[in-house]
Amino acid sequence: MSKILIVDDDVEYRENLKEILDTAGYSNDTAPSAKQAMEKLEAQHFDVILLDFMMPGIDGINAIGELKRISPNSKIIMITAFASIENAVKAIKKGASEYISKPFKIEALLLMIKQVIEELRFEGDIKKLKLEGTLSSLSNSIRREIIRLFQTNEKIRLMETARKLDIEDHTKLIFHLKTLKEAQIIRQDKKRSYLLTKEGEKVLECLSILDNYLSGK
């Protein structure tokens, strides 16, 4: 279950957010200041930090760097009542993943949280692969389309792949298949059909997460 830390000096607002996240099924905790948020991060990991912009002591903008130092993988969503392009750009440059201004709709916040969690999961799965070659192999759109064929097919064959992707140049397709094999994303069985490896299954999952993220689902 994803864990969320709410950082806001307004007690009522903090508790309201906690109730919203409880209802949405998220494990969460609260902190009334950036300093206490840092202490909580030292003790446990939070996937998402909802960080208020204006707080006494260390404000949200100046807290981002230290929060990311303590927990570099946490995603920070900056929340502010003082919306401006300048503040948004400053927050993103400091390391925030998203920015939302008060008043906001609950649905909008929950969607944003869902999106950054999907982004976090995607990044985590990519890191688990530990293959620079894997990342470079995904940079080509044809290779991504080949991998996506496995969403509905356990195995694929050369001619079938060429037909489904409308690729007339079989030499080009063979090159892309060979690249995916070298990256240990696909393999061939005795009948020369292509199958996903265990690492390939992770790549397919990552692509699915990314596709859903980009489409706003």
BATOR-17404 format. One record per residue: residue in three letters; x, y, z of N, C-alpha, C in turn; residue number from 1. Coordinates in steps of 0.2 Angstrom, whole numbers, always signed. Layout:
N
{"ALA",{X,Y,Z},{X,Y,Z},{X,Y,Z},NUM} ...
//
This chain:
217
{"MET",{+4,-6,+0},{+0,+0,+0},{+4,+6,+0},1} {"SER",{+3,+11,-4},{+7,+17,-5},{+6,+21,+2},2} {"LYS",{+11,+25,+4},{+11,+29,+10},{+12,+36,+8},3} {"ILE",{+8,+40,+11},{+8,+47,+10},{+9,+51,+16},4} {"LEU",{+13,+56,+16},{+14,+61,+22},{+11,+68,+20},5} {"ILE",{+7,+70,+24},{+4,+77,+24},{+7,+82,+28},6} {"VAL",{+10,+87,+25},{+14,+92,+28},{+10,+99,+28},7} {"ASP",{+7,+101,+33},{+4,+107,+33},{+3,+110,+40},8} {"ASP",{+4,+116,+41},{+4,+119,+48},{-4,+120,+50},9} {"ASP",{-8,+120,+46},{-15,+121,+47},{-19,+115,+50},10} {"VAL",{-20,+114,+56},{-23,+108,+59},{-29,+105,+56},11} {"GLU",{-34,+110,+55},{-40,+108,+52},{-39,+105,+45},12} {"TYR",{-35,+109,+41},{-34,+107,+34},{-30,+100,+34},13} {"ARG",{-25,+100,+38},{-21,+93,+38},{-26,+87,+40},14} {"GLU",{-30,+88,+45},{-35,+83,+47},{-40,+81,+41},15} {"ASN",{-42,+86,+38},{-47,+85,+32},{-43,+81,+26},16} {"LEU",{-37,+83,+25},{-34,+79,+20},{-33,+72,+22},17} {"LYS",{-31,+71,+28},{-30,+64,+31},{-36,+60,+30},18} {"GLU",{-42,+63,+32},{-49,+60,+31},{-50,+58,+24},19} {"ILE",{-48,+62,+19},{-49,+61,+12},{-45,+55,+10},20} {"LEU",{-39,+55,+12},{-34,+49,+10},{-36,+43,+14},21} {"ASP",{-38,+43,+20},{-41,+37,+23},{-47,+34,+19},22} {"THR",{-51,+38,+17},{-57,+36,+13},{-55,+33,+7},23} {"ALA",{-50,+36,+4},{-47,+33,-3},{-43,+27,-2},24} {"GLY",{-42,+25,+4},{-38,+19,+5},{-31,+19,+6},25} {"TYR",{-28,+26,+7},{-21,+27,+7},{-19,+27,+14},26} {"SER",{-13,+23,+16},{-10,+24,+22},{-6,+31,+22},27} {"ASN",{-7,+34,+28},{-5,+41,+28},{-3,+43,+35},28} {"ASP",{+1,+49,+36},{+3,+52,+42},{+3,+59,+41},29} {"THR",{+4,+63,+46},{+4,+70,+46},{+10,+73,+49},30} {"ALA",{+12,+79,+47},{+17,+83,+51},{+15,+90,+50},31} {"PRO",{+16,+94,+56},{+14,+101,+56},{+19,+106,+53},32} {"SER",{+25,+103,+52},{+30,+108,+49},{+35,+104,+45},33} {"ALA",{+39,+107,+41},{+44,+104,+37},{+49,+100,+42},34} {"LYS",{+51,+103,+47},{+56,+100,+52},{+53,+93,+54},35} {"GLN",{+47,+93,+56},{+44,+87,+59},{+43,+82,+53},36} {"ALA",{+42,+84,+47},{+42,+80,+41},{+48,+76,+40},37} {"MET",{+54,+80,+41},{+60,+77,+40},{+62,+72,+45},38} {"GLU",{+60,+73,+51},{+61,+68,+56},{+57,+62,+55},39} {"LYS",{+51,+62,+52},{+47,+56,+50},{+50,+53,+44},40} {"LEU",{+53,+56,+40},{+56,+53,+34},{+62,+50,+36},41} {"GLU",{+66,+52,+41},{+72,+49,+43},{+70,+42,+46},42} {"ALA",{+64,+41,+49},{+61,+35,+52},{+58,+30,+48},43} {"GLN",{+54,+33,+42},{+51,+28,+38},{+50,+31,+31},44} {"HIS",{+48,+27,+26},{+48,+29,+19},{+41,+31,+18},45} {"PHE",{+40,+37,+14},{+33,+39,+11},{+34,+39,+4},46} {"ASP",{+29,+36,+0},{+29,+37,-7},{+28,+44,-10},47} {"VAL",{+23,+47,-6},{+21,+54,-9},{+21,+58,-3},48} {"ILE",{+23,+65,-4},{+23,+70,+1},{+19,+76,-1},49} {"LEU",{+13,+77,+2},{+9,+83,+1},{+12,+89,+5},50} {"LEU",{+15,+93,+2},{+19,+98,+5},{+15,+105,+4},51} {"ASP",{+14,+109,+10},{+11,+115,+9},{+16,+120,+8},52} {"PHE",{+14,+125,+4},{+19,+130,+1},{+21,+135,+7},53} {"MET",{+16,+138,+10},{+17,+143,+15},{+17,+140,+22},54} {"MET",{+23,+139,+26},{+23,+137,+33},{+28,+141,+37},55} {"PRO",{+27,+142,+43},{+31,+145,+48},{+38,+141,+48},56} {"GLY",{+43,+144,+49},{+50,+141,+50},{+52,+140,+43},57} {"ILE",{+53,+133,+41},{+55,+132,+34},{+49,+131,+29},58} {"ASP",{+49,+135,+24},{+43,+135,+20},{+44,+129,+15},59} {"GLY",{+38,+128,+11},{+38,+122,+7},{+43,+122,+2},60} {"ILE",{+45,+128,-2},{+50,+128,-7},{+57,+126,-4},61} {"ASN",{+58,+129,+2},{+65,+128,+4},{+66,+121,+8},62} {"ALA",{+60,+118,+9},{+60,+111,+12},{+61,+106,+7},63} {"ILE",{+60,+107,+0},{+60,+102,-5},{+67,+99,-5},64} {"GLY",{+72,+103,-6},{+78,+100,-6},{+80,+95,-1},65} {"GLU",{+79,+97,+5},{+81,+93,+11},{+77,+86,+11},66} {"LEU",{+70,+87,+10},{+66,+81,+9},{+68,+76,+4},67} {"LYS",{+70,+79,-2},{+73,+74,-7},{+79,+71,-5},68} {"ARG",{+83,+75,-1},{+90,+72,+1},{+89,+66,+5},69} {"ILE",{+84,+67,+10},{+82,+62,+15},{+79,+56,+11},70} {"SER",{+74,+57,+7},{+70,+52,+3},{+70,+54,-4},71} {"PRO",{+75,+52,-8},{+76,+54,-15},{+70,+51,-19},72} {"ASN",{+67,+45,-17},{+62,+42,-21},{+55,+44,-20},73} {"SER",{+54,+48,-15},{+48,+51,-13},{+46,+56,-18},74} {"LYS",{+39,+56,-20},{+36,+61,-25},{+33,+66,-21},75} {"ILE",{+35,+73,-22},{+32,+78,-19},{+27,+82,-23},76} {"ILE",{+21,+83,-20},{+16,+87,-23},{+15,+93,-19},77} {"MET",{+17,+99,-22},{+16,+106,-18},{+9,+108,-19},78} {"ILE",{+7,+110,-13},{+0,+113,-12},{+0,+120,-10},79} {"THR",{-3,+125,-13},{-2,+132,-11},{-9,+135,-13},80} {"ALA",{-10,+141,-9},{-16,+145,-10},{-13,+151,-14},81} {"PHE",{-7,+151,-16},{-4,+157,-19},{-2,+154,-26},82} {"ALA",{-6,+153,-31},{-4,+150,-37},{-1,+155,-42},83} {"SER",{+4,+153,-45},{+8,+157,-50},{+12,+153,-54},84} {"ILE",{+13,+155,-60},{+18,+151,-64},{+25,+151,-61},85} {"GLU",{+27,+157,-58},{+34,+157,-55},{+35,+152,-50},86} {"ASN",{+30,+152,-45},{+30,+147,-40},{+30,+140,-42},87} {"ALA",{+26,+138,-47},{+26,+132,-50},{+32,+130,-53},88} {"VAL",{+35,+134,-57},{+42,+133,-60},{+47,+132,-54},89} {"LYS",{+47,+136,-49},{+52,+136,-44},{+51,+129,-40},90} {"ALA",{+45,+127,-39},{+44,+120,-35},{+46,+114,-39},91} {"ILE",{+45,+114,-46},{+47,+109,-50},{+55,+109,-51},92} {"LYS",{+58,+115,-51},{+65,+115,-52},{+68,+112,-45},93} {"LYS",{+65,+114,-40},{+68,+111,-33},{+67,+104,-33},94} {"GLY",{+63,+101,-36},{+62,+93,-36},{+55,+91,-35},95} {"ALA",{+50,+95,-34},{+43,+93,-34},{+41,+90,-40},96} {"SER",{+36,+85,-40},{+34,+81,-46},{+28,+85,-49},97} {"GLU",{+24,+88,-44},{+17,+91,-46},{+16,+97,-42},98} {"TYR",{+11,+101,-44},{+9,+107,-41},{+2,+108,-41},99} {"ILE",{-2,+109,-36},{-9,+110,-36},{-11,+116,-32},100} {"SER",{-15,+120,-34},{-17,+126,-30},{-24,+125,-26},101} {"LYS",{-25,+128,-21},{-31,+128,-17},{-35,+134,-20},102} {"PRO",{-42,+133,-20},{-45,+127,-18},{-45,+122,-24},103} {"PHE",{-45,+116,-22},{-45,+111,-28},{-50,+106,-26},104} {"LYS",{-52,+102,-32},{-57,+97,-31},{-53,+91,-28},105} {"ILE",{-57,+87,-24},{-54,+81,-21},{-52,+76,-27},106} {"GLU",{-56,+75,-32},{-55,+71,-37},{-48,+73,-41},107} {"ALA",{-47,+79,-41},{-41,+81,-45},{-35,+80,-41},108} {"LEU",{-35,+80,-34},{-30,+78,-30},{-28,+71,-30},109} {"LEU",{-34,+67,-30},{-33,+60,-30},{-30,+57,-36},110} {"LEU",{-32,+60,-42},{-30,+58,-48},{-22,+60,-49},111} {"MET",{-20,+66,-46},{-13,+68,-46},{-9,+63,-42},112} {"ILE",{-12,+61,-36},{-8,+56,-32},{-7,+49,-36},113} {"LYS",{-13,+47,-39},{-13,+41,-43},{-7,+41,-48},114} {"GLN",{-7,+47,-51},{-2,+48,-57},{+5,+47,-55},115} {"VAL",{+7,+51,-49},{+14,+51,-47},{+15,+44,-44},116} {"ILE",{+11,+40,-41},{+12,+34,-38},{+13,+29,-44},117} {"GLU",{+10,+30,-50},{+11,+26,-56},{+18,+28,-59},118} {"GLU",{+20,+34,-58},{+26,+36,-61},{+32,+33,-56},119} {"LEU",{+30,+33,-50},{+35,+30,-45},{+36,+23,-46},120} {"ARG",{+31,+19,-48},{+31,+12,-49},{+35,+11,-55},121} {"PHE",{+33,+15,-60},{+37,+14,-67},{+44,+15,-66},122} {"GLU",{+46,+20,-62},{+53,+21,-61},{+57,+16,-57},123} {"GLY",{+53,+13,-52},{+55,+7,-48},{+56,+1,-52},124} {"ASP",{+52,+0,-57},{+52,-6,-61},{+58,-6,-66},125} {"ILE",{+59,+0,-69},{+65,+1,-73},{+71,+0,-70},126} {"LYS",{+72,+3,-63},{+78,+2,-60},{+79,-5,-58},127} {"LYS",{+74,-9,-57},{+75,-16,-55},{+78,-20,-61},128} {"LEU",{+77,-18,-67},{+80,-21,-73},{+88,-21,-73},129} {"LYS",{+91,-15,-70},{+98,-15,-70},{+101,-16,-77},130} {"LEU",{+98,-13,-82},{+101,-14,-89},{+100,-8,-93},131} {"GLU",{+106,-4,-94},{+106,+2,-98},{+103,+0,-105},132} {"GLY",{+105,-6,-107},{+103,-8,-114},{+95,-8,-114},133} {"THR",{+92,-10,-109},{+85,-11,-109},{+82,-4,-110},134} {"LEU",{+85,+1,-107},{+82,+8,-108},{+83,+11,-115},135} {"SER",{+89,+9,-118},{+90,+12,-124},{+86,+8,-129},136} {"SER",{+84,+1,-128},{+80,-3,-133},{+73,+0,-133},137} {"LEU",{+71,+3,-127},{+64,+6,-127},{+63,+13,-130},138} {"SER",{+69,+16,-132},{+69,+22,-135},{+66,+22,-142},139} {"ASN",{+66,+16,-146},{+64,+16,-152},{+56,+14,-152},140} {"SER",{+52,+17,-156},{+45,+16,-156},{+43,+9,-159},141} {"ILE",{+47,+7,-164},{+45,+0,-167},{+46,-5,-161},142} {"ARG",{+52,-5,-158},{+53,-10,-152},{+48,-9,-147},143} {"ARG",{+45,-3,-145},{+40,-3,-140},{+34,-6,-143},144} {"GLU",{+32,-5,-149},{+26,-9,-152},{+27,-16,-152},145} {"ILE",{+33,-19,-153},{+34,-26,-153},{+33,-29,-146},146} {"ILE",{+35,-25,-141},{+34,-27,-134},{+26,-27,-133},147} {"ARG",{+23,-22,-135},{+16,-21,-134},{+12,-27,-137},148} {"LEU",{+14,-30,-142},{+11,-36,-145},{+10,-42,-140},149} {"PHE",{+14,-42,-135},{+14,-47,-130},{+8,-46,-125},150} {"GLN",{+5,-40,-125},{-1,-39,-121},{-7,-44,-123},151} {"THR",{-7,-46,-129},{-12,-50,-131},{-10,-57,-134},152} {"ASN",{-3,-58,-135},{+0,-64,-138},{+5,-67,-133},153} {"GLU",{+5,-73,-132},{+10,-76,-128},{+17,-77,-132},154} {"LYS",{+16,-78,-138},{+21,-79,-143},{+20,-75,-149},155} {"ILE",{+25,-73,-152},{+24,-70,-159},{+29,-73,-164},156} {"ARG",{+28,-73,-170},{+32,-75,-175},{+34,-69,-180},157} {"LEU",{+40,-70,-184},{+42,-65,-188},{+37,-62,-193},158} {"MET",{+34,-66,-197},{+30,-64,-202},{+23,-61,-199},159} {"GLU",{+21,-64,-194},{+15,-61,-190},{+16,-54,-187},160} {"THR",{+22,-54,-185},{+24,-47,-182},{+25,-42,-187},161} {"ALA",{+28,-44,-193},{+28,-39,-199},{+21,-37,-201},162} {"ARG",{+17,-42,-201},{+10,-40,-204},{+6,-36,-199},163} {"LYS",{+7,-37,-192},{+3,-33,-187},{+6,-26,-187},164} {"LEU",{+12,-25,-188},{+15,-19,-187},{+16,-15,-194},165} {"ASP",{+14,-19,-199},{+14,-16,-206},{+21,-14,-208},166} {"ILE",{+26,-18,-207},{+33,-17,-209},{+34,-22,-214},167} {"GLU",{+36,-19,-220},{+37,-22,-226},{+45,-25,-226},168} {"ASP",{+49,-21,-223},{+56,-22,-223},{+58,-27,-218},169} {"HIS",{+58,-33,-219},{+59,-38,-214},{+66,-38,-211},170} {"THR",{+71,-35,-215},{+78,-35,-212},{+78,-30,-206},171} {"LYS",{+74,-24,-207},{+73,-19,-202},{+70,-23,-196},172} {"LEU",{+65,-27,-197},{+61,-30,-191},{+66,-35,-188},173} {"ILE",{+70,-38,-191},{+74,-43,-188},{+80,-40,-184},174} {"PHE",{+82,-34,-186},{+87,-30,-183},{+84,-28,-176},175} {"HIS",{+77,-26,-176},{+74,-23,-170},{+73,-29,-165},176} {"LEU",{+71,-35,-168},{+70,-41,-164},{+77,-43,-161},177} {"LYS",{+82,-43,-165},{+89,-45,-162},{+91,-40,-157},178} {"THR",{+89,-33,-157},{+91,-29,-152},{+88,-30,-145},179} {"LEU",{+81,-32,-146},{+77,-34,-140},{+80,-41,-137},180} {"LYS",{+83,-45,-141},{+86,-51,-139},{+92,-50,-135},181} {"GLU",{+96,-46,-138},{+102,-44,-134},{+101,-40,-128},182} {"ALA",{+96,-37,-127},{+94,-33,-121},{+91,-38,-116},183} {"GLN",{+90,-44,-118},{+87,-50,-114},{+80,-48,-112},184} {"ILE",{+76,-45,-117},{+69,-44,-116},{+65,-49,-119},185} {"ILE",{+67,-52,-125},{+64,-57,-128},{+69,-63,-129},186} {"ARG",{+66,-69,-130},{+70,-75,-132},{+66,-79,-138},187} {"GLN",{+69,-84,-140},{+66,-88,-145},{+65,-95,-143},188} {"ASP",{+60,-99,-144},{+59,-106,-143},{+62,-110,-148},189} {"LYS",{+61,-116,-148},{+64,-121,-153},{+60,-120,-160},190} {"LYS",{+54,-117,-160},{+50,-116,-166},{+52,-109,-169},191} {"ARG",{+56,-106,-166},{+58,-99,-168},{+53,-94,-166},192} {"SER",{+48,-95,-162},{+44,-90,-160},{+47,-86,-155},193} {"TYR",{+45,-80,-154},{+47,-75,-149},{+43,-75,-143},194} {"LEU",{+46,-75,-137},{+43,-75,-131},{+46,-69,-126},195} {"LEU",{+42,-67,-122},{+45,-62,-117},{+49,-66,-112},196} {"THR",{+55,-63,-110},{+59,-66,-104},{+56,-63,-98},197} {"LYS",{+58,-65,-92},{+56,-62,-86},{+57,-55,-85},198} {"GLU",{+63,-53,-88},{+64,-46,-88},{+59,-42,-93},199} {"GLY",{+58,-46,-98},{+53,-43,-103},{+46,-42,-101},200} {"GLU",{+44,-46,-96},{+38,-46,-93},{+37,-39,-89},201} {"LYS",{+43,-38,-85},{+43,-32,-82},{+43,-25,-86},202} {"VAL",{+47,-26,-92},{+47,-20,-97},{+39,-19,-99},203} {"LEU",{+36,-25,-101},{+29,-24,-103},{+25,-21,-98},204} {"GLU",{+26,-23,-92},{+22,-19,-86},{+23,-12,-86},205} {"CYS",{+30,-10,-86},{+32,-3,-86},{+29,+1,-92},206} {"LEU",{+29,-2,-98},{+26,+1,-103},{+18,+2,-102},207} {"SER",{+15,-3,-99},{+8,-2,-98},{+6,+4,-93},208} {"ILE",{+10,+4,-88},{+10,+9,-83},{+11,+16,-86},209} {"LEU",{+16,+17,-90},{+17,+23,-94},{+12,+25,-98},210} {"ASP",{+9,+20,-102},{+4,+22,-107},{-2,+24,-103},211} {"ASN",{-4,+21,-97},{-10,+23,-93},{-8,+30,-90},212} {"TYR",{-2,+31,-88},{+0,+38,-86},{-1,+43,-91},213} {"LEU",{+1,+42,-97},{+1,+47,-102},{-6,+49,-104},214} {"SER",{-10,+43,-104},{-17,+44,-106},{-22,+47,-101},215} {"GLY",{-19,+48,-95},{-22,+51,-89},{-27,+46,-86},216} {"LYS",{-26,+40,-87},{-31,+35,-84},{-29,+34,-76},217} 
//
